[in-house]
Amino acid sequence: MKRVQRVAICLAASIALFAFAACENPAATYDDPTGSLIPGPGGPGGGSGSSVGGPGWGTPDLSYTGRRFESALDRLPPPATWNALGHQHAYPDPFHFANGNKVVTKLDWENRRKEISRILQYYEYGMMPSIAPDVVDITFTNSGVATSAITVTHKASGRNMTFTITTNPTGGANLAAHEGLHDLPLWIQGSPGNFIGGTGNFNNGTFGTEADGSGAVWTLYGLTIADPSAPSGNSDYAWGMSVVLTAMEGIDLNNDGVIDDATERAFRGIYDENKVGITGYSRNGKATMCISAFAESRKGAQVGYTSVGSAGSGGPAIERFLSPAGYRVGGQFADPLPLDGEGLMEFDGLVGKPWYMKKINNGDLMLGTDVAYETTISGGADAWRYRAVRGWAPYYEDFEATPTNYSVSVTTPFIGWQSPAELWSGIQSLSEGRNETPGWFSVRFREFADLHYGLDIDHVRGTESRGKYGILCTIPVDQYYLGALIAPRGLILQDGFVVPRNNPESQFAHWLIADEVYKMYGEWEGDEQKYIWNNAMEMTWGTHGGNNGNEGPDMGYHAMRIFDGEANTAFALANPNLLKLRTPPFPVDDPIGRFDYYRMIWGRPGHPTIAERVRARIDPILDEYLAGEANRPFPAASAAPVHPGTPSGNGFKAMDWRGLIDTPEPLSN
């Protein structure tokens, strides 16, 4: 669905594919790993297994209970191995290496990042072909103020492709006066409108197609769909950004040992290759996450800011996060994916989860602060901003019967999973997504078995023609691995509550998991909060066609603060435009969601697991919650709000901008 544009688009930038030269197909220019689930002897390449004075491949952890497989990056088992092992309902652990060694140091994590990137590409998105100097030549020609025609030549075959990127720098006087290099948002779609450097459009279709991944990159490297490691469309796009970043950082085209900014850096050297921002919406949001996670120049430059809008499955939505489907057994909510691996879910038990919505008005205090919401950066009140209050809201907090600015009647409270009025209901899983648009993923990813087929998780009343897909619980990855690769660079996830098909509550869990990585980087540098302001989330009461007129300006402001170095705690706590982007839109202590969080049996080094921290918040109120569950309005559209007043018993302080902390907040009546 095409996004409703909410901000003005800058002068159009074009990317055009010019020509290929025909030649025989060379062998693929990436490794094609094979292997088994047998633990390896150490780190990739046979490392010592010790991060103390060693190569940084973690510390052996005999207590590790996850599935171990050889951690050598050229020994990854095929999907058939995982299928044979059956259900893996626990969430894969980002803080242990594939062979079970635990991450302890920053060097460990940098190597674990390489392993995660390789695992994601091998199993889900396809392998990006190499851009190393011995594989391809990259040349370019600058023209105009900030235009570059970039040519990539495959050395083994002689094939080449050329594409042109034209950017729109801020006016010449401002550009000349601005000290240092400039930021460059290369937007797949839209524009932030308030960057110093300028903007340009990154046409992902130049490099490949989402139909099956074929296109310019495949032709250049002589790849075909018969290769299970061939890149998906999303990996093609990341390859294209890797080339652009390489051209921006400079190439010694005349081999004199010196990089001349005017002639040997793309766009005449006016932009900073580490301050490239990229954004996309819906399917382009999926592409954006992959570009930011995988794209890397020859010297290590990566996308500096990533904005993901309403992207859902294949983007930030976590595959195994199913509490929003509201699985009930015998009238009680139950774990839709029990750790015993049996997967007892049945479609008739999926009745949806109530979200008790509370409108946010100017003057309301942000959670855990004395800072109030006020006029937004775009100059108006944010009439579509809501948050979900506790899942037992009828017993503790007021909630909105029906948000008045959504034009379609919804249930009270909002039961989004199968809302008859909203086609973007259900939950799109990876199993359904790879069938809907195969080119989002690699050929190999289609080999993973859907052990829950028939669950019909993407079902919507009135659109029963959708396939009866379940979820992919055999995969050794999940989507928060993308956020882990992007950290600690700038990242914002944006979506609407009225887009249940995108599983927005799971995106909130993604934000929390990514926070573990942002905090980990900060702790290694002596300040836990140093990077958390780079990790933002924004939820509105919008549907998929367009959520909120402030999304673009909010995103642009967030990116500008990061690139200008003002995204720190002191600045943010005095600035509602930043602080609101870390005000949690969902309650982590909703007892219905415990089944998801209790399966996150890991946390960043030196801290309790996510499961332990969430359990410490939920356990004190669980008995009281279960006792009142039968009185909760659910799920008929005609149900009237039930709010008998505040009972005696335990209240709970809502989680604030700090995210998950080790010690739960004090209980209060």
Secondary structure, DSSP 8 states (H G I E B T S, - for coil): ------S---S-----------------SS------SS--SSSTTT--S--SSSSS--B--TT--S-----STT----HHHHHHH----S---TTB-TTS-B--SHHHHHHHHHHHHHHHIIIII-------TTTEEEEEEEETTTEEEEEEEETTT--EEEEEEE-EES-HHHHHHS-S-EEEEEESS---S--SSEEEE--GGGT--TTTS-SHHHHHHT--TT-TTS--HHHHHHHHHHHHHHHHH---TT-SS---HHHHSGGGG-EEEEEEEEEEETHHHHHHHHHHHH---TT----SEEEEES--TTTT--TT--GGG-BEETTEE--SS-TTS-----GGGB---EE-EEE--TT-B-TTSS-B--S-TTSS--TT-EEE--TTGGGT----SS-TT-SS---SSEE-TT-TT-TT-S---HHHHHHH-GGGS-TGGGGS--TTTTS-TT--TT-TTS-------S-S--THHHHHHHTTSEEEEEEETT-GGG-HHHHHHHHHHHHHHHHHHHHHTT-TTTTGGGEEEEEES-BTTB--TTHHHHHHHHHHHHHTT--SHHHHHT-HHHHGGGS-SS-TT-GGGHHHHTT----STTS--HHHHHHHHHHHHHHHHHHHGGGS--S-TT---------SS-------TT-S-SS------
